[in-house]
Amino acid sequence: MGVGRRLGVAALMTAGAVFLSSSGSALGVANARTGTVTAPVAAARAGTTAFVAPGKTLRLGARGAVVKVLQTRLKELGYEPGKIDGQYGGATQAALWAFQKVNLIPLTSTVARRTWNALENPRNPRVLVPKGGPTRVEVNLTQQVVVLYAGGRVRLVSHISSGSGIPYCETATWEGRTQRFCGDARTPTGDFKTTWRRKGWHKSYLGQLYNPIFFNGGIAFHGALSVPPAPASHGCVRLPMHVAAILPGLLGTGVPVHVRGRFVR
């Protein structure tokens, strides 16, 4: 899904915000006050998005039409907020965090002026592999985001939590016997491809992985109940549960995965 730039057209600004499909055609006008979407209108220029932020400060737990405007805008830009239901919960917060990371905004669950301004004039996710294939995954360890490209366009941007970098040793029962497992909790950088996967919860020797899609040996993209702002995994790339639920339908086998960067605490 493409990331648009704000188009300053006075007539549209008074009406609300134009939401576009991935092809750039207008889906409709979202009223920032009511959150309703009216009949489709033509965009002033194909591939652009005119969005006028309502400006109301939102906090986690908020409900209503303005939350729905936020969710719709995040989804249009490729950040998956979960169900667009006007309820500001954990899924919307995870999408907001991903957006704030890409737009160099300190992470907060509060949607205030700086975030609204960025939603009007969003940055594109940083391209890690400029000559990468049209369909690929880029894992930015520095920003702690993952970007899925499909057909050369941004399809999904998600908040992640990668390997903590803190060495570990844990005892677990595996293959019928108690074993000791140690590692450096690092998500290696490099170029890989998606391989095998499992549906639902998959038990590994280091815990439970939801809908894992492996791309480097035992390292996978997977859903987790805890996806904090900073790296915290044993080496896998943790995803919010609602993102892990849809990822298998978006990401096939043999897709290039490029892991770059380094998180600085």
BALOBA-1460 file (C-alpha; in Angstrom, 3 decimals):
// residues 265
<rec num="1" residu="m" x="0.000" y="0.000" z="0.000"/>
<rec num="2" residu="g" x="1.501" y="3.333" z="-1.042"/>
<rec num="3" residu="v" x="2.315" y="6.095" z="1.380"/>
<rec num="4" residu="g" x="0.843" y="9.429" z="0.222"/>
<rec num="5" residu="r" x="1.811" y="13.036" z="0.753"/>
<rec num="6" residu="r" x="-0.568" y="15.740" z="1.863"/>
<rec num="7" residu="l" x="-2.158" y="17.687" z="-0.970"/>
<rec num="8" residu="g" x="-3.157" y="21.229" z="-0.037"/>
<rec num="9" residu="v" x="-6.480" y="21.671" z="-1.759"/>
<rec num="10" residu="a" x="-8.733" y="24.094" z="0.062"/>
<rec num="11" residu="a" x="-11.995" y="22.577" z="-1.091"/>
<rec num="12" residu="l" x="-11.020" y="19.163" z="0.197"/>
<rec num="13" residu="m" x="-9.641" y="20.548" z="3.427"/>
<rec num="14" residu="t" x="-12.999" y="22.026" z="4.318"/>
<rec num="15" residu="a" x="-14.774" y="18.787" z="3.537"/>
<rec num="16" residu="g" x="-12.546" y="16.379" z="5.438"/>
<rec num="17" residu="a" x="-10.027" y="13.762" z="4.345"/>
<rec num="18" residu="v" x="-9.848" y="11.783" z="1.121"/>
<rec num="19" residu="f" x="-8.986" y="8.118" z="1.612"/>
<rec num="20" residu="l" x="-7.479" y="6.293" z="-1.352"/>
<rec num="21" residu="s" x="-7.205" y="2.699" z="-2.364"/>
<rec num="22" residu="s" x="-3.785" y="1.185" z="-3.104"/>
<rec num="23" residu="s" x="-4.335" y="2.097" z="-6.741"/>
<rec num="24" residu="g" x="-4.781" y="5.756" z="-5.850"/>
<rec num="25" residu="s" x="-8.541" y="5.925" z="-6.571"/>
<rec num="26" residu="a" x="-10.657" y="7.725" z="-4.015"/>
<rec num="27" residu="l" x="-12.685" y="5.569" z="-1.660"/>
<rec num="28" residu="g" x="-14.506" y="8.454" z="-0.055"/>
<rec num="29" residu="v" x="-14.313" y="11.509" z="2.159"/>
<rec num="30" residu="a" x="-13.898" y="10.972" z="5.891"/>
<rec num="31" residu="n" x="-15.442" y="13.676" z="8.038"/>
<rec num="32" residu="a" x="-12.951" y="14.400" z="10.824"/>
<rec num="33" residu="r" x="-15.755" y="15.475" z="13.171"/>
<rec num="34" residu="t" x="-18.189" y="12.588" z="12.689"/>
<rec num="35" residu="g" x="-15.869" y="9.855" z="11.388"/>
<rec num="36" residu="t" x="-18.327" y="8.985" z="8.602"/>
<rec num="37" residu="v" x="-17.253" y="8.243" z="5.046"/>
<rec num="38" residu="t" x="-19.324" y="9.850" z="2.306"/>
<rec num="39" residu="a" x="-19.589" y="9.156" z="-1.401"/>
<rec num="40" residu="p" x="-16.372" y="8.750" z="-3.436"/>
<rec num="41" residu="v" x="-14.729" y="11.853" z="-4.870"/>
<rec num="42" residu="a" x="-11.957" y="12.289" z="-7.400"/>
<rec num="43" residu="a" x="-8.477" y="12.924" z="-6.055"/>
<rec num="44" residu="a" x="-6.810" y="16.116" z="-7.268"/>
<rec num="45" residu="r" x="-3.871" y="14.007" z="-8.420"/>
<rec num="46" residu="a" x="-3.729" y="10.232" z="-8.688"/>
<rec num="47" residu="g" x="-1.650" y="8.542" z="-6.027"/>
<rec num="48" residu="t" x="-1.909" y="11.373" z="-3.487"/>
<rec num="49" residu="t" x="-3.906" y="11.690" z="-0.300"/>
<rec num="50" residu="a" x="-5.429" y="14.788" z="1.196"/>
<rec num="51" residu="f" x="-5.892" y="14.240" z="4.910"/>
<rec num="52" residu="v" x="-6.836" y="16.883" z="7.436"/>
<rec num="53" residu="a" x="-6.303" y="15.772" z="11.027"/>
<rec num="54" residu="p" x="-9.125" y="16.413" z="13.499"/>
<rec num="55" residu="g" x="-6.510" y="17.530" z="16.025"/>
<rec num="56" residu="k" x="-8.297" y="16.144" z="19.063"/>
<rec num="57" residu="t" x="-5.957" y="14.595" z="21.642"/>
<rec num="58" residu="l" x="-6.582" y="10.866" z="22.014"/>
<rec num="59" residu="r" x="-5.422" y="8.550" z="24.772"/>
<rec num="60" residu="l" x="-5.439" y="4.786" z="25.106"/>
<rec num="61" residu="g" x="-8.973" y="3.664" z="25.893"/>
<rec num="62" residu="a" x="-10.637" y="6.479" z="23.942"/>
<rec num="63" residu="r" x="-13.710" y="5.714" z="21.854"/>
<rec num="64" residu="g" x="-15.629" y="7.445" z="19.129"/>
<rec num="65" residu="a" x="-15.561" y="8.894" z="15.643"/>
<rec num="66" residu="v" x="-12.127" y="10.518" z="15.938"/>
<rec num="67" residu="v" x="-10.573" y="7.175" z="16.910"/>
<rec num="68" residu="k" x="-12.131" y="5.704" z="13.775"/>
<rec num="69" residu="v" x="-10.533" y="8.484" z="11.700"/>
<rec num="70" residu="l" x="-7.163" y="7.621" z="13.282"/>
<rec num="71" residu="q" x="-7.598" y="3.908" z="12.589"/>
<rec num="72" residu="t" x="-8.670" y="4.509" z="8.998"/>
<rec num="73" residu="r" x="-5.704" y="6.783" z="8.337"/>
<rec num="74" residu="l" x="-3.215" y="4.325" z="9.837"/>
<rec num="75" residu="k" x="-4.615" y="1.489" z="7.752"/>
<rec num="76" residu="e" x="-4.493" y="3.591" z="4.583"/>
<rec num="77" residu="l" x="-0.788" y="4.205" z="5.193"/>
<rec num="78" residu="g" x="-0.093" y="0.491" z="5.693"/>
<rec num="79" residu="y" x="-0.126" y="0.342" z="9.500"/>
<rec num="80" residu="e" x="-2.529" y="-2.380" z="10.614"/>
<rec num="81" residu="p" x="-4.723" y="-1.088" z="13.497"/>
<rec num="82" residu="g" x="-6.940" y="-4.147" z="13.701"/>
<rec num="83" residu="k" x="-10.684" y="-3.700" z="13.455"/>
<rec num="84" residu="i" x="-11.754" y="-0.163" z="12.583"/>
<rec num="85" residu="d" x="-14.271" y="0.115" z="15.371"/>
<rec num="86" residu="g" x="-13.640" y="3.468" z="17.029"/>
<rec num="87" residu="q" x="-12.037" y="1.831" z="20.079"/>
<rec num="88" residu="y" x="-8.455" y="2.754" z="20.899"/>
<rec num="89" residu="g" x="-7.003" y="-0.488" z="22.216"/>
<rec num="90" residu="g" x="-3.779" y="-2.445" z="22.002"/>
<rec num="91" residu="a" x="-3.930" y="-3.143" z="18.259"/>
<rec num="92" residu="t" x="-4.337" y="0.532" z="17.425"/>
<rec num="93" residu="q" x="-1.531" y="1.426" z="19.826"/>
<rec num="94" residu="a" x="0.823" y="-1.066" z="18.133"/>
<rec num="95" residu="a" x="0.024" y="0.460" z="14.724"/>
<rec num="96" residu="l" x="0.554" y="3.935" z="16.164"/>
<rec num="97" residu="w" x="3.931" y="2.925" z="17.598"/>
<rec num="98" residu="a" x="5.047" y="1.658" z="14.185"/>
<rec num="99" residu="f" x="3.947" y="4.932" z="12.603"/>
<rec num="100" residu="q" x="5.733" y="6.991" z="15.262"/>
<rec num="101" residu="k" x="8.938" y="5.003" z="14.780"/>
<rec num="102" residu="v" x="8.961" y="5.557" z="11.023"/>
<rec num="103" residu="n" x="8.197" y="9.265" z="11.528"/>
<rec num="104" residu="l" x="10.871" y="9.709" z="14.217"/>
<rec num="105" residu="i" x="8.386" y="10.570" z="16.966"/>
<rec num="106" residu="p" x="9.117" y="9.435" z="20.540"/>
<rec num="107" residu="l" x="6.811" y="6.528" z="21.358"/>
<rec num="108" residu="t" x="3.674" y="7.473" z="23.210"/>
<rec num="109" residu="s" x="0.135" y="6.146" z="23.374"/>
<rec num="110" residu="t" x="-1.171" y="9.732" z="23.264"/>
<rec num="111" residu="v" x="-2.140" y="11.074" z="19.850"/>
<rec num="112" residu="a" x="-1.458" y="14.808" z="19.998"/>
<rec num="113" residu="r" x="-0.364" y="17.595" z="17.656"/>
<rec num="114" residu="r" x="2.975" y="16.151" z="16.554"/>
<rec num="115" residu="t" x="1.475" y="12.781" z="15.617"/>
<rec num="116" residu="w" x="-1.543" y="14.343" z="13.881"/>
<rec num="117" residu="n" x="0.803" y="16.594" z="11.885"/>
<rec num="118" residu="a" x="2.826" y="13.563" z="10.822"/>
<rec num="119" residu="l" x="-0.361" y="11.766" z="9.776"/>
<rec num="120" residu="e" x="-1.023" y="14.699" z="7.450"/>
<rec num="121" residu="n" x="2.548" y="14.644" z="6.088"/>
<rec num="122" residu="p" x="3.843" y="11.093" z="6.636"/>
<rec num="123" residu="r" x="7.354" y="9.872" z="5.934"/>
<rec num="124" residu="n" x="7.891" y="6.780" z="3.836"/>
<rec num="125" residu="p" x="9.470" y="3.840" z="5.675"/>
<rec num="126" residu="r" x="13.217" y="3.864" z="5.144"/>
<rec num="127" residu="v" x="14.159" y="1.529" z="2.297"/>
<rec num="128" residu="l" x="16.885" y="-0.819" z="3.517"/>
<rec num="129" residu="v" x="17.505" y="-2.608" z="0.224"/>
<rec num="130" residu="p" x="17.002" y="-0.113" z="-2.643"/>
<rec num="131" residu="k" x="17.523" y="-2.775" z="-5.293"/>
<rec num="132" residu="g" x="15.494" y="-5.419" z="-3.495"/>
<rec num="133" residu="g" x="12.820" y="-7.459" z="-5.203"/>
<rec num="134" residu="p" x="9.314" y="-6.046" z="-5.601"/>
<rec num="135" residu="t" x="8.016" y="-8.549" z="-3.047"/>
<rec num="136" residu="r" x="10.189" y="-8.741" z="0.039"/>
<rec num="137" residu="v" x="10.354" y="-8.160" z="3.778"/>
<rec num="138" residu="e" x="12.683" y="-5.628" z="5.391"/>
<rec num="139" residu="v" x="13.362" y="-5.864" z="9.121"/>
<rec num="140" residu="n" x="14.733" y="-2.631" z="10.561"/>
<rec num="141" residu="l" x="16.348" y="-3.565" z="13.875"/>
<rec num="142" residu="t" x="17.293" y="0.053" z="14.555"/>
<rec num="143" residu="q" x="13.718" y="1.313" z="14.413"/>
<rec num="144" residu="q" x="12.148" y="-2.008" z="15.434"/>
<rec num="145" residu="v" x="9.740" y="-2.162" z="12.508"/>
<rec num="146" residu="v" x="9.107" y="-4.634" z="9.729"/>
<rec num="147" residu="v" x="7.955" y="-3.590" z="6.250"/>
<rec num="148" residu="l" x="6.337" y="-5.965" z="3.777"/>
<rec num="149" residu="y" x="6.560" y="-4.907" z="0.140"/>
<rec num="150" residu="a" x="4.257" y="-6.467" z="-2.452"/>
<rec num="151" residu="g" x="4.561" y="-5.568" z="-6.101"/>
<rec num="152" residu="g" x="7.024" y="-2.803" z="-5.240"/>
<rec num="153" residu="r" x="4.598" y="-1.055" z="-2.872"/>
<rec num="154" residu="v" x="4.369" y="-0.943" z="0.911"/>
<rec num="155" residu="r" x="1.750" y="-3.503" z="1.921"/>
<rec num="156" residu="l" x="2.247" y="-3.622" z="5.685"/>
<rec num="157" residu="v" x="4.329" y="-1.836" z="8.311"/>
<rec num="158" residu="s" x="4.366" y="-3.269" z="11.822"/>
<rec num="159" residu="h" x="5.851" y="-2.662" z="15.230"/>
<rec num="160" residu="i" x="8.138" y="-5.529" z="16.294"/>
<rec num="161" residu="s" x="10.352" y="-6.658" z="19.148"/>
<rec num="162" residu="s" x="13.487" y="-8.512" z="18.041"/>
<rec num="163" residu="g" x="16.281" y="-10.245" z="19.925"/>
<rec num="164" residu="s" x="17.203" y="-8.521" z="23.193"/>
<rec num="165" residu="g" x="20.927" y="-9.110" z="22.781"/>
<rec num="166" residu="i" x="21.058" y="-10.262" z="26.396"/>
<rec num="167" residu="p" x="22.646" y="-13.736" z="26.719"/>
<rec num="168" residu="y" x="20.368" y="-16.342" z="28.271"/>
<rec num="169" residu="c" x="20.401" y="-19.853" z="29.655"/>
<rec num="170" residu="e" x="17.077" y="-21.555" z="30.261"/>
<rec num="171" residu="t" x="16.032" y="-25.031" z="31.317"/>
<rec num="172" residu="a" x="13.090" y="-26.588" z="29.490"/>
<rec num="173" residu="t" x="11.577" y="-29.984" z="28.850"/>
<rec num="174" residu="w" x="12.111" y="-30.750" z="25.206"/>
<rec num="175" residu="e" x="11.731" y="-34.026" z="23.315"/>
<rec num="176" residu="g" x="10.890" y="-35.829" z="26.506"/>
<rec num="177" residu="r" x="13.819" y="-34.754" z="28.607"/>
<rec num="178" residu="t" x="15.023" y="-31.754" z="30.594"/>
<rec num="179" residu="q" x="17.591" y="-29.748" z="28.671"/>
<rec num="180" residu="r" x="19.588" y="-26.567" z="29.104"/>
<rec num="181" residu="f" x="19.459" y="-24.019" z="26.277"/>
<rec num="182" residu="c" x="21.776" y="-21.028" z="26.009"/>
<rec num="183" residu="g" x="22.156" y="-18.290" z="23.428"/>
<rec num="184" residu="d" x="22.905" y="-14.632" z="22.812"/>
<rec num="185" residu="a" x="19.292" y="-13.541" z="22.073"/>
<rec num="186" residu="r" x="20.370" y="-11.891" z="18.838"/>
<rec num="187" residu="t" x="18.434" y="-11.466" z="15.590"/>
<rec num="188" residu="p" x="21.174" y="-11.887" z="12.978"/>
<rec num="189" residu="t" x="21.399" y="-9.400" z="10.133"/>
<rec num="190" residu="g" x="21.646" y="-10.675" z="6.588"/>
<rec num="191" residu="d" x="19.587" y="-11.883" z="3.650"/>
<rec num="192" residu="f" x="17.276" y="-14.848" z="4.080"/>
<rec num="193" residu="k" x="14.044" y="-16.343" z="2.723"/>
<rec num="194" residu="t" x="10.832" y="-17.484" z="4.349"/>
<rec num="195" residu="t" x="10.690" y="-21.254" z="4.783"/>
<rec num="196" residu="w" x="8.351" y="-23.412" z="6.848"/>
<rec num="197" residu="r" x="5.473" y="-22.228" z="8.993"/>
<rec num="198" residu="r" x="2.893" y="-23.427" z="11.487"/>
<rec num="199" residu="k" x="-0.726" y="-22.427" z="11.987"/>
<rec num="200" residu="g" x="-1.851" y="-21.334" z="15.448"/>
<rec num="201" residu="w" x="0.263" y="-21.843" z="18.547"/>
<rec num="202" residu="h" x="3.538" y="-23.694" z="18.034"/>
<rec num="203" residu="k" x="5.600" y="-24.883" z="20.988"/>
<rec num="204" residu="s" x="9.346" y="-24.355" z="20.788"/>
<rec num="205" residu="y" x="11.951" y="-25.088" z="23.419"/>
<rec num="206" residu="l" x="11.933" y="-21.409" z="24.372"/>
<rec num="207" residu="g" x="8.197" y="-20.809" z="24.495"/>
<rec num="208" residu="q" x="5.017" y="-20.510" z="22.459"/>
<rec num="209" residu="l" x="4.981" y="-18.911" z="18.995"/>
<rec num="210" residu="y" x="1.749" y="-17.852" z="17.280"/>
<rec num="211" residu="n" x="1.526" y="-18.440" z="13.513"/>
<rec num="212" residu="p" x="5.317" y="-18.627" z="13.128"/>
<rec num="213" residu="i" x="6.877" y="-18.081" z="9.714"/>
<rec num="214" residu="f" x="10.537" y="-19.127" z="9.831"/>
<rec num="215" residu="f" x="13.185" y="-17.404" z="7.738"/>
<rec num="216" residu="n" x="16.567" y="-18.184" z="9.321"/>
<rec num="217" residu="g" x="16.850" y="-21.602" z="10.912"/>
<rec num="218" residu="g" x="14.845" y="-21.446" z="14.138"/>
<rec num="219" residu="i" x="14.248" y="-17.691" z="13.865"/>
<rec num="220" residu="a" x="10.753" y="-16.685" z="12.832"/>
<rec num="221" residu="f" x="8.215" y="-13.932" z="12.572"/>
<rec num="222" residu="h" x="5.550" y="-14.827" z="15.114"/>
<rec num="223" residu="g" x="2.793" y="-13.394" z="17.220"/>
<rec num="224" residu="a" x="3.364" y="-12.878" z="20.927"/>
<rec num="225" residu="l" x="1.264" y="-11.702" z="23.836"/>
<rec num="226" residu="s" x="4.040" y="-9.279" z="24.786"/>
<rec num="227" residu="v" x="5.599" y="-7.028" z="22.128"/>
<rec num="228" residu="p" x="7.262" y="-4.202" z="24.084"/>
<rec num="229" residu="p" x="8.803" y="-1.097" z="22.485"/>
<rec num="230" residu="a" x="12.350" y="-2.411" z="22.947"/>
<rec num="231" residu="p" x="13.910" y="-5.729" z="21.809"/>
<rec num="232" residu="a" x="12.950" y="-8.521" z="24.203"/>
<rec num="233" residu="s" x="12.913" y="-11.852" z="22.344"/>
<rec num="234" residu="h" x="15.371" y="-14.744" z="22.268"/>
<rec num="235" residu="g" x="16.083" y="-13.874" z="18.625"/>
<rec num="236" residu="c" x="12.772" y="-14.187" z="16.793"/>
<rec num="237" residu="v" x="10.851" y="-11.205" z="15.483"/>
<rec num="238" residu="r" x="7.799" y="-10.752" z="17.701"/>
<rec num="239" residu="l" x="4.667" y="-9.287" z="16.140"/>
<rec num="240" residu="p" x="1.421" y="-8.014" z="17.653"/>
<rec num="241" residu="m" x="-1.124" y="-10.837" z="17.677"/>
<rec num="242" residu="h" x="-3.501" y="-9.171" z="15.210"/>
<rec num="243" residu="v" x="-0.643" y="-8.714" z="12.717"/>
<rec num="244" residu="a" x="0.515" y="-12.323" z="13.118"/>
<rec num="245" residu="a" x="-3.064" y="-13.412" z="12.445"/>
<rec num="246" residu="i" x="-3.085" y="-11.899" z="8.940"/>
<rec num="247" residu="l" x="0.577" y="-12.237" z="7.967"/>
<rec num="248" residu="p" x="0.376" y="-15.847" z="6.682"/>
<rec num="249" residu="g" x="-2.169" y="-14.685" z="4.117"/>
<rec num="250" residu="l" x="0.164" y="-11.925" z="2.920"/>
<rec num="251" residu="l" x="3.581" y="-13.590" z="3.072"/>
<rec num="252" residu="g" x="4.360" y="-16.647" z="1.000"/>
<rec num="253" residu="t" x="7.204" y="-19.158" z="1.094"/>
<rec num="254" residu="g" x="10.541" y="-18.266" z="-0.496"/>
<rec num="255" residu="v" x="10.057" y="-14.518" z="-0.063"/>
<rec num="256" residu="p" x="13.320" y="-12.598" z="0.520"/>
<rec num="257" residu="v" x="13.819" y="-11.297" z="4.061"/>
<rec num="258" residu="h" x="16.438" y="-8.588" z="4.619"/>
<rec num="259" residu="v" x="17.474" y="-7.858" z="8.199"/>
<rec num="260" residu="r" x="19.463" y="-4.698" z="8.788"/>
<rec num="261" residu="g" x="20.503" y="-2.314" z="11.557"/>
<rec num="262" residu="r" x="21.180" y="-2.489" z="15.270"/>
<rec num="263" residu="f" x="19.099" y="-1.309" z="18.198"/>
<rec num="264" residu="v" x="20.849" y="1.053" z="20.611"/>
<rec num="265" residu="r" x="19.428" y="1.091" z="24.128"/>
